[in-house]
């Protein structure tokens, strides 16, 4: 009996796309940067990629696998509704399959200590949790956060039943044992009223501190009778008292009886001693932790210890929980200067994710860019970012929003909290077209839109080489190690040319030669005669690798791939120049990719 595992199944789960690892083409006219440096740590190498996000993730794998610290995605919720910018309603099995493909690609990009945040509603929540448990491992599920997105008002409050006001954020670690999140605090909505005492003479030695009530100290500061203070201040009472507490946080305290069995032996001794000296404050100094003060067997807790620096202000804070109900969306339409109904997310929400999982300089990624919130927040927080978007709003929403951020014109969202003044920039890329197309007779050939450099980069990526053309060695287009290189040419190489190439490479290095054809020797003879060369014919060497010509893997059944054609070997091209021609190329007198490069 075969070993079974608990898993989510659906129609077509076993089908996986054979993605083509496209190269990325920069469009300098759409790339953008600030006119001047604003700070020494300005970041200019951010990436905005226009194209199908699954193909884009594949294109990023070679350079960024294991390097992305944080991923936030807000995929289509599969709500069976048609939104202006997204066709957000797909057959359930197709949605699961294509989300799975993206989750696997995202996991490969994450660093070992990286974090994935997925924003989703309750329509697919249960299925998505099981799916991500399968991809990331259930042990790496960190939390399921409930995010309060709205209130039970308006038309939502009319219908009977439960009113939905929340979305959810699934948090997964790539490897929970290596995961090291930052400590994040949220502002308390109300003052902690348990802190009801006040140290009158705080500046004097602690042993003689005198305590009074908070209300009495507050009244005295205003010159008002304690008994009539609430009536005198009316609706302003609580606001003014809270302000008084914040200004005197070191003097506002409460007494708490410690768990005697849970504290250290030194603390227990201090508790016992303080009971024998009523009215005197005792101090227990500690090196690794904050000092402890005791009075009459109780510990003195200071309101100042509750204060945390949150968004540039010291406020009473509490540890981050799995309920995020403090991020309001009421002014969301003003953020970023772009309209994106039902799709835009608050900048404060993305900031919280980055606060939890990143530090300045880390790489963050969003493969469903939408209105560009992730990039805007990452840019303001000093994180390097990559965003992918296929829709037209890449140009109508994302680019204008990012330009406003870079220019310092965007002072909404989190700008004031992080002191944003502008700076930096981004590079705009599109996916290259498919490397293999059919000619007019239906034969697969190299796409004529590719120039020589693009062909070399594409084949280097397909073969697992880093594209890095040498300025001095004409045959070195990339490397996989210090001694292993790749050369790409559309020429038909003769035995004399291959001998010359082998001589230049030398016996202590190896070279993968991708050419249209080689003549005068068989493959077996070539391997024996030139052991430092490996010969492969293009395009035959890559025909079976990928789904060529498939440009759209978006969540749409109409875009499912066609069946692959059987590989067809092209006829060899006509003879080209021999060894003398190669020498001319090295001297810059000819084209390595032929006359029509």
N, C-alpha and C positions, 0 to 999 in steps of 0.2 A: 504494500500500500504506500503510495507516494505521500511525501510530507506536504501538508497543506498549510496555507497561511491565511490570516484574516485580511481581506482586502475588499475594496469597492470595485465592482465590475459594471461594465456598460457595453452597449453595442459598439463594436469597432475599437475597443481598448487596445487590442494587439497591433493596430495599425499605427505606424510611426513614420513621419515624413523623413525622407533622405535629403536633408537641407544642403543647399549649395552655400559654401562659405564665401560669400561675396566680398569684394573689396569695397572700401568706402572712398567716395570721390568728394573732395572738398570744393565748395563753391565760394571763392573769396568774396564775391559780391554780396552774399548773404551772411557771411561771417561778420562779427562785429566786436569792437573793443573800445574802451574809453579813450578819449583824446590824450589823456595824461594819467600817470600813476597817481593814485590817491594814497596808497600805503605800500610799504615794502613787500607785504604778503599778498598783493593783488594776484588773482588767478586768471590766466588767459587761455588755458588749454582745456576748458570745458567743451563738451561736445553735444550738439543738437543734431540728431540724425532723422532725416525724413525718409520714411519707407516702412515696409511691413515689419512689425516688431519682432516676430520670430526669426526672420532672416537677419535682422539687425543684431539680435542676440548672438546668433551664430557667427556673424561677422566680427563680433567683439571678443569671441572666445580666445583666439590665439593670443591677443595682447593683454586681456584683462582677467583671464581665468584665475581665480583665487585672490584677486586684488580688490574687489569691490567690498567695502566695509558695511554698507547699508543699502537695502533696496526697499523702496516704498512703491507699491502699485495699487491702482484703483481700477481694476478691470471692469468691463461691462457686467452689470449685476444679473443679467438674464431675467429681467423683470417682465418680459413679454410686452414691453412698451417701446414705441418708436420715438427716440429723442431727436432733437435737431441735428446734433453732431455725431450721434452713435445709433447704429441699428442694434438696440440693446434688447434682443429677444431671439434666442436661437434654440434649436432643438436640443434637448437636455444632454443627450449623449455627445453631440458634437461639441457643446460648451465644455463638458468635462474633459474630453480628449484634448482640445486645444489649450485649455488651461493647464492640463498636465504637462504638455509639451513645453510650455513656457516656464512652468515651475521647475522642471528639470534643467532647462537652460540657465535659469536664474541661479539655481543652486551651484552650478559649475562656476559661475562668475564670482560667487561670494567667497570672501576670505574665510579661513577656518574659524575665526572669531566673529564672523559677520552675522547680520540680523536681517530677516525678511519681515516686512509689515505688509499685510494684504487687507485692504479696505473692502468690505462686502456688506450686503444687507442680509436679512433672514431668509430670503428666497432660496439661496443655494448654500447657506451657512453650514448646515450639517454635512452635506456632501463634500464641501470644500475642506472642512476639517479632516475628514477621513482621507481625502485625496492628498492633502499636504502631510498628514501623518505618514502616508505611504512613501512620499518622495523624500521628506526630510527625516523621517523617523519620529515615532510618537514621543520618544524620550527628549526630543529637541523642541517640542512644543513649549513655548515659554508662557503664553497667556492668551486668553480670549478677552479682549477689552470691549466693553460696551461704551459706545460714544453717543452722547445725547445730541442729536442733530436738530431736534425741533421740539415744539410744545404741543399739547393737545388743545389746539385752538383752531378757529376757522372751520373749513369744510371737513377737516379730519375729525373734529369733535362731534359731528352730526351723526355719523354712522354708528350703529350699535356694535358692541363687542370691544375688543382691546384696540386701543389707538396706538399705532406704531410711531415711536418718536426716536428710535435708536438705529444706528448702524453698528457694525462690529469691526474690530481690527484684530486680525490673527497675527500673533508674533511668534516667529520661529527662529531658533538659532541654527547656524550651519553645524556647529558642534558645541553643545551646551557645556561640555567640560572645559572648553576654551573660552567660553563666552564671558565677557567682563563688562557688564553694563555700568553706566554712570549712575550715581545716586541722584534722583530727581525728586523735587518737592513741588507741591501745588499749594496755591494760596488758600487758606481757610476762608470760607464765605463769611464767617462770623468770628468775633472775638471769643477766646476761650474764657468763659466767665468763672471758671474754677479758680483763676488767679485773682483773688479778691483781697489780698493784703499788700501793704506798701511799707518799704523800709524808709523811715523818716531821715535817719542820719547815715546814709549809705557811704558818705565820704570818710566817716570816722572808722576806727578799727572795728573789725567784724564782731569781736567778742562782746561789744556793747551796743550792737544794733537794736533799735527800738522799732516795733511794728505797730501799724495802725491799719484801719480799713482803707481799701482803695477809694471808696466813695468819699470818705472824710478827707483824704489827701487831695482828691480832685476838687472838692468843694472849697477847701482852703486855698487852692491855687487860683480860684476865681473870686475869692472873697465872698462866697455865698454860703448860707447856712446849709448844713448837710441835710436837714429835714425838708427843706423846701427846694432843693436843687432840681429835682425832676420837673416840678411845676414851673420853676423859673425858666428852665431851658426848653421845655416842651419837646417838640419833635427833633430838636437838635441834640438832645441829651446823649443819645447813644453814639452819634458821630463824634461829638466833642470828647466824650469819655474814651472812645477808641483812639482818637488822636493823642490824648494825654498818655494813654498806655504805651503807644508806640514811641513817644518822646522820652518816656521814663522807663523803658523796658527792663533796665537792670534793677530798678527798685520795686517793680511789680512782681510779686511772688505768691506762691501758695505752699502750704505745708502738707506733706504726704508721708504716710507711715510706710516705710520700706518693707518688702518681704524679707523678714529676718533670716530665713533659711536660704535665700537666694543671693544674698550679698556676700562680700568677702569677709574674712575674719577681722580685718582691720575695720571695716565698716560696722560690723556687729559690736566691736569694742567701743567705737565712737558712739553708737546708739546708746549702749549701756551707760557710758560715761555722761552723756548729755542728760540722761534722766536724773542723775544725781546732782546736776548743777543747773536747776531750772532758771530760765531767764538769760543764760549765757549761750552764745553761739560758738560752736566748735567747728574746726576746719580739718578735713582729711585731704591732704595734698596727694595727687596722683600724677605720675609721669606720663603714662600712656593715655590717660583719659582726663576729662575735666574734673576739677576739684569738687568735693562734696562738703556741704555745710549742713550742720545738724542743730536742732533746738528742741529741747524737751522730748527727746526720743524720736523726733520726726525730721525728715530731710527737707531742706529749703530748695524749692524749684523756682528758677528765674524765668520770667517771660522772655527775656532776651535770648535764652537758649532755644526758643521756638522760632526765632526770626531767621529767615532764609533769604538770600538774594535771588529773587525771581524776576526775570525780565527787567533788570536794572534797578529794582526797588527791594528794600528790606520789608518783608511782610511775614506775618505768622504763617508758617508752612507746615505741611504734613506730608509724609511719604506718598509717592505716587501709588495709586490703587488701580484696580481693573475697571473702575467706573470713572469715565472722563465726562463729567457733566458741567465742567466749568469753562468750556471753550464755546463761546457764543457765536452764532452764525448770523446775527441780526444785521450786521453791516457787510456781509460777505460780498454783496453785489458791487461794493466800491473797491474791493481789493484788486490790485493789478491793473485796473483801468480797462478790463475786458469783460464782456458779458458771456456767460457760459451757464445758462439756466440748468439747474438740477445736476450739474457736473462738477462745479468748482468746489474745492475743499478749502477750509480756513487755513491761512498760513500758520496760525498758532498750533494747529493740529500737526502739521508736518514738522514744525519746530520741536514739538514735544518728542516726536519719534527720533529726531536727530539728536536732541539733548540726551536721550536715553542711550543711544547706541553708537554715537560718533564723537570725534574730536576734530578741531580745525585741521584742514588738509586732507581728511579722509575722502575717499571716493564714494559718492552715492549715485544711485541709478533709479530711474523711473521709465519703464518701457510702455506706459500708457500715459503720455505726458498731458493730454487733455488741454487745459488752459495754461499749463506751464507753472503751476504752483510749486511743484517740487524743485524745479530749477531756480525759481525766484528765491525761495527760502534758503536753499543750499548756498546760493551766491551770496546772500546777505550774511550768512553764518560762517563764511569762509571755508566751505566744503567744496571740493571738486565735484562736478556733476556731469552725468550723461543722461540725456533724455531722448526717447524715441517716439515719434508720432507719424502716423500715416495720413491722417485727415488733413483737409485744407486748412483747418485751424492751426496747423503748425506755422503757417505763414500769416494768417489773419489774427491769431491770438497770441501764440507763444513768442514769436519774434518781437512784435511790438512791446509785449510785456517785459521781456528780458532787456530790450534796449532802454526802457524806462528805468529799470533797476540799475543797469550799468551807468546810465547818465546821472543817477541820483535823483531823478524826478519822482520816482515811486517812494513816497513817504507813508504809504498805508501799510496794512498788515503788521508785520513784526519789525518794521524799519526803525521805529523809535525805541523799541525794546533792546535792539542790538546796536543802536547808534549808526545806522547805515547812511553813508554819504556818497555811495557810488564807487565805480572802479571795476577793473577786470574786463573780461570779455569771453567770447565763445567762438568756436569754429562750427560752421554749418556743413554737414555732409549729407549726401544722398547715397543710396545703394547703387553700385554699378549694375548695369544690365546683366542678364545671364551670360556666362562665358561661352556656352554652346548654343548655337541656333541651327536651324535647318536651312540648307541652301534651296534654290528653286527646284532641285530634283528630289528634295526630301532627305538629303544626306546631312548628317550633323557635321558642322564646321565651327571653327573659332569665330566668334562674333566679330564682324568687320568693324564694329564701333570701338573695339579695343585697339589702342596704340601699343607700341612695343613695351613701354614701361608698365602699362596696365596689365598686359599679358604676363609679363615676368612676375609682377606682384601677385596676380591671381594664381598662377601655377605654384609659386612659392608657398602661398597659403594652403593650397590643396595638398601639397606634399609635406606640410608641417615645417617649412623653413621660415625663418624671419627674413623679410624682404629688406635688404640693405645693400644696394648696388655700390660697388667699389668705384672710387674715382680714378684708380690707376690700373686695376686689373679688369679688362673688358669682359672676361668670362665669369666674374664673381658677382652674381645678382642677389645672393642671400646666403644664409648659413643656418645650420642646425646645431653645430658645435664649433669649436675653435679650428677644427681641421676638416669639416664636412661642409661642402658648398653646393650651390645650384647654379646652373646656367640655362637660360631659355633662349631659343632662337627658332625662327620659322624656316631656317635654311635646311637644305638637303645636304648633309655632311658626308664628305668622301673619307676614304681611309686615310689619305694624306692629312686632311684637316683634323681628323680625330687623333692622329699621331702627334701633330703639332700641339693640339690641345692637351694631350696627356703629358707631353714634355713640359709644358708650362705649369701644369698643376703640380707635378712632382710626385715622388713616391711616398712622401710623408703626409699627403693630403688626399681627399677623395672628392669627386665631383659628380653630381647628378646632372646629366645632359638631357634636356627636353628639347627635341628637335622634330621637324616635320618628317624627316626620314634620314637614314644613313645607308650608304651604298658601298659595295665592294667587299663587305664582310657580313656574316650572319651574326645574330645576337650572341650565340655561343662562342663564335670566334672572337667577337669584340670583347667579351668578358675575359677570355683567356689572354688576349693580346694586350689589353689595356686594363689591368686590374684596378687602377685608380679611377676608372670611369664607369658609371652606370648609365646605360642608354635607354631612353624611353621616347616613344613616338607620340606626338600630339596631333589631333586631340584624342586618339584611341586610348591613351593612358588614363583618361579621366571619364570616359563615356559612361561607365557603369557606376560611378561614384554617387551621383546626385540626381535629384529631380530637376533637370535643366529647363529653363524657360518658365518656371513657376514663380510668379512675382507677388502673389497675394495669399497669405495664410491667415487672413483675418477670420473672425468667427462667423463664417458665412458658408453654408453648404454649397453654394454655387462655385466656390473657389477651391473645392477639393481637387487634388492633383489628378492628372490624366495618367493612364498606364504608361510605363516607360517603353520606348521603342528598343528593339534589339540593337546592341552595339554594332556600328557599321564602320569598317576600316576604310579610310580615305585612300584614294590612289596617291602614290608618291608624286610630289611636285617635280618640276623640271630641274635639271642640274643647275647649281649655282657656282660661284667662284670657289676656287680651292684655297690652298694655304696662303697664297699671296693676298687673296681677298680678305682673309681673317686678319692678316697683318695690317691691311689698310684700315679695317674697323678699329683695331687697337690704336691706330694713329689718328683716329677721328676722321678718316677719309671716306667712310662708307657706313651703311646702316647694318647693325647686327641683326635686325629683324627684316632685312630685305630692302629692296628699292622703294617699296610703297608704304614704309612704316609711318 
